[in-house]
Amino acid sequence: MKRRDFLVGLGAAASTAATGGLSAAIVGCAPKTDRALGGGFVDDGGARGHRLRDRMPMPAPRRTVRVPVVVIGGGMAGLSAAWWLQRAGMRDFVVLELEDHAGGNARWGENEVSRYPWAAHYVPVPGPRAVHVRELFAEMGVLRPDGSWDERMLCFAPQERVFAQGRWREGLEATLALSSGGVEEAKRFRGHVDRFHASGEFTIPSALGRRPSPLDALPFGEWLRREGFRSPAFLWYMEYGCRDDYGALPADTSAWAGIHYHASRDADPGPLTWPEGNGHITRHLLSRVGDRVHTGAPVHRVERAGPGVRVLAGDTEYLADAAVWAAPSFLASRLVEGAPAVDFTYSPWLTANLTLDRLPRESGFPLSWDNVLLHSQALGYVDATHQSIATREDRSVWTYYWALAHQPPRQARETLLRRPWGAWAELILADLERAHPDIRRCVSRVDVMRMGHAMVRPTPGFLASPARAALASAAGPVFYAHSDLSGLSLFEEAQHGGITAAERVLARLGGRSPAAVPTAQGATAR
Ligand SMILES: Cc1cc2nc3c(=O)[nH]c(=O)nc-3n(C[C@H](O)[C@H](O)[C@H](O)COP(=O)(O)OP(=O)(O)OC[C@H]3O[C@@H](n4cnc5c(N)ncnc54)[C@H](O)[C@@H]3O)c2cc1C
């Protein structure tokens, strides 16, 4: 998670080892544990999503609601749009969310041990150009009036470790020394990154600096090859980054996106994180606009109605002046009248929350916030109780992340649906067992979330996609906000999409936006 930082402060080390991937065997039986293991699948919206996909018949509307603005999708983009409308003084809107809980990829859970994330779990300290993120964090008290950050929310040390060659080691940088040339190649890569950063093209939000780039058409794996990167350790590190950021392998990621992660941010004091991850931000936004969020309300049709828009959700018809589409863009092609066909690829993911009744045995560097296993197809786990200020934690919840990058997305989605919970639990425990031999005696529950279209994949050519351009510049009455339009699945991009769409709604309705919020270009936002 701090990969861009470790490239800055490369340490010296030497060792030899091969890197590689563990092939996950398909296991069809229940996990082998000494005691009954609780848990199951927790994804609640899949059936509703599939009804939309399969164009199942929907009820005829039985009631009509007139409201100036409808926001479709209650993830970070939709909630940010609502937050911005409200700051502009508009209270007349509704947010319609398919799932039973708002938040999308920033949803969270809670049990007797801790709150925990279901997906997004941190936001890097925002740079000066991310003005609206800073504004939100000031409102939340994360950014103090004196410009300092609340240190309870800055990730505590130790932040990151990696399990390699039989023990835990501090930081992902430890892996660079595991094959010859790794450290040198990382230094050389850093030189590229510095030049890309200085170009001003790689920014957060990405819209501030993005311009047509030949790097968009090139696979990142090919760019690495052309630049002469060969060290298995360094290439593993790049591969891990693509899986972590985009749920994809370097061959399936554009060079523009592969570089963006490293070149887009200024040095920062570390990630901001909370036990429930970005669910903390969701909770704050819901405290502001939650009374207008309707959950369990999948939208099945959006069509023009005179100068305005008609939105159908369940048995309710909403007649509005404008709408914000903050659900994934591929659904717009199916559900929004006149929306272009979207050619985006989405990466399937699986996350699991493991409830630990006691902490397992291990050897080497101590438990950190982010814990990565080198020879794994998964991405490791984040410790939910890491930010606890208790002097001793005997129990915890670990959030295990697995981007199904090694199969084509359609096949991976089939695997997600077909493989039973017990088989997933077994694969997860077998993976962790290599680093924690007694893990099976420590875990009481494994709850699994399957996300078929978890995040957009910035494939080669993504930025040049005509559908992307058409949605991003839509003239209304439907405005598009989902983070997938940026190609970068990040909180900052979702917020930017939501606020931009809200601005356009306000302009269409002749409303006012919050006064004099400076943008990165020095103009004022409106
Ligand atoms: C495993 C994982 C880990 C991640 N970790 C991080 C992280 O640490 N930091 C970070 O910044 N980002 C992370 N992300 C990226 C995350 O996607 C973004 O940060 C952000 O939360 C995306 O917000 P969004 O609103 O654009 O999209 P989504 O979260 O996809 O929200 C879209 C919403 O629309 C709803 N919806 C869909 N169809 C309909 C319909 N027909 N009617 C009504 N509602 C509908 C969905 O249920 C959902 O709530 C992660 C993503 C994943 C998958």
PDBQT file of the ligand as one rigid body, heavy atoms in Angstrom, charges set to zero:
ROOT
HETATM    1  C1  LIG A 601     -11.491  -5.022  -3.071  1.00  0.00    +0.000 C 
HETATM    2  C2  LIG A 601     -11.384  -3.542  -3.298  1.00  0.00    +0.000 A 
HETATM    3  C3  LIG A 601     -10.536  -2.784  -2.503  1.00  0.00    +0.000 A 
HETATM    4  C4  LIG A 601     -10.449  -1.403  -2.698  1.00  0.00    +0.000 A 
HETATM    5  N1  LIG A 601      -9.637  -0.667  -1.895  1.00  0.00    +0.000 NA
HETATM    6  C5  LIG A 601      -9.568   0.673  -2.037  1.00  0.00    +0.000 A 
HETATM    7  C6  LIG A 601      -8.824   1.470  -1.128  1.00  0.00    +0.000 A 
HETATM    8  O1  LIG A 601      -8.226   0.960  -0.178  1.00  0.00    +0.000 OA
HETATM    9  N2  LIG A 601      -8.811   2.813  -1.323  1.00  0.00    +0.000 N 
HETATM   10  C7  LIG A 601      -9.487   3.402  -2.357  1.00  0.00    +0.000 A 
HETATM   11  O2  LIG A 601      -9.458   4.642  -2.496  1.00  0.00    +0.000 OA
HETATM   12  N3  LIG A 601     -10.227   2.668  -3.208  1.00  0.00    +0.000 NA
HETATM   13  C8  LIG A 601     -10.293   1.336  -3.065  1.00  0.00    +0.000 A 
HETATM   14  N4  LIG A 601     -11.087   0.595  -3.904  1.00  0.00    +0.000 N 
HETATM   15  C9  LIG A 601     -11.795   1.282  -4.990  1.00  0.00    +0.000 C 
HETATM   16  C10 LIG A 601     -13.259   1.701  -4.696  1.00  0.00    +0.000 C 
HETATM   17  O3  LIG A 601     -13.977   1.091  -5.724  1.00  0.00    +0.000 OA
HETATM   18  C11 LIG A 601     -13.409   3.220  -4.760  1.00  0.00    +0.000 C 
HETATM   19  O4  LIG A 601     -12.623   3.813  -3.744  1.00  0.00    +0.000 OA
HETATM   20  C12 LIG A 601     -14.840   3.731  -4.545  1.00  0.00    +0.000 C 
HETATM   21  O5  LIG A 601     -15.371   3.238  -3.343  1.00  0.00    +0.000 OA
HETATM   22  C13 LIG A 601     -15.764   3.486  -5.730  1.00  0.00    +0.000 C 
HETATM   23  O6  LIG A 601     -16.950   4.224  -5.541  1.00  0.00    +0.000 OA
HETATM   24  P1  LIG A 601     -18.051   4.366  -6.670  1.00  0.00    +0.000 P 
HETATM   25  O7  LIG A 601     -19.205   5.065  -6.076  1.00  0.00    +0.000 OA
HETATM   26  O8  LIG A 601     -17.436   4.946  -7.887  1.00  0.00    +0.000 OA
HETATM   27  O9  LIG A 601     -18.452   2.878  -7.063  1.00  0.00    +0.000 OA
HETATM   28  P2  LIG A 601     -19.169   1.676  -6.291  1.00  0.00    +0.000 P 
HETATM   29  O10 LIG A 601     -18.555   1.482  -4.986  1.00  0.00    +0.000 OA
HETATM   30  O11 LIG A 601     -19.155   0.576  -7.294  1.00  0.00    +0.000 OA
HETATM   31  O12 LIG A 601     -20.669   2.168  -6.079  1.00  0.00    +0.000 OA
HETATM   32  C14 LIG A 601     -21.691   1.978  -7.038  1.00  0.00    +0.000 C 
HETATM   33  C15 LIG A 601     -22.994   1.770  -6.302  1.00  0.00    +0.000 C 
HETATM   34  O13 LIG A 601     -24.058   1.657  -7.249  1.00  0.00    +0.000 OA
HETATM   35  C16 LIG A 601     -24.941   0.660  -6.778  1.00  0.00    +0.000 C 
HETATM   36  N5  LIG A 601     -25.774   0.181  -7.895  1.00  0.00    +0.000 N 
HETATM   37  C17 LIG A 601     -25.410  -0.659  -8.901  1.00  0.00    +0.000 A 
HETATM   38  N6  LIG A 601     -26.447  -0.840  -9.727  1.00  0.00    +0.000 NA
HETATM   39  C18 LIG A 601     -27.478  -0.112  -9.252  1.00  0.00    +0.000 A 
HETATM   40  C19 LIG A 601     -28.819   0.082  -9.675  1.00  0.00    +0.000 A 
HETATM   41  N7  LIG A 601     -29.308  -0.496 -10.788  1.00  0.00    +0.000 N 
HETATM   42  N8  LIG A 601     -29.630   0.885  -8.929  1.00  0.00    +0.000 NA
HETATM   43  C20 LIG A 601     -29.148   1.481  -7.805  1.00  0.00    +0.000 A 
HETATM   44  N9  LIG A 601     -27.886   1.324  -7.363  1.00  0.00    +0.000 NA
HETATM   45  C21 LIG A 601     -27.062   0.541  -8.086  1.00  0.00    +0.000 A 
HETATM   46  C22 LIG A 601     -24.016  -0.389  -6.201  1.00  0.00    +0.000 C 
HETATM   47  O14 LIG A 601     -24.687  -1.284  -5.346  1.00  0.00    +0.000 OA
HETATM   48  C23 LIG A 601     -22.996   0.487  -5.480  1.00  0.00    +0.000 C 
HETATM   49  O15 LIG A 601     -23.385   0.765  -4.160  1.00  0.00    +0.000 OA
HETATM   50  C24 LIG A 601     -11.206  -0.782  -3.726  1.00  0.00    +0.000 A 
HETATM   51  C25 LIG A 601     -12.060  -1.556  -4.519  1.00  0.00    +0.000 A 
HETATM   52  C26 LIG A 601     -12.152  -2.921  -4.309  1.00  0.00    +0.000 A 
HETATM   53  C27 LIG A 601     -13.092  -3.724  -5.165  1.00  0.00    +0.000 C 
ENDROOT
TORSDOF 0
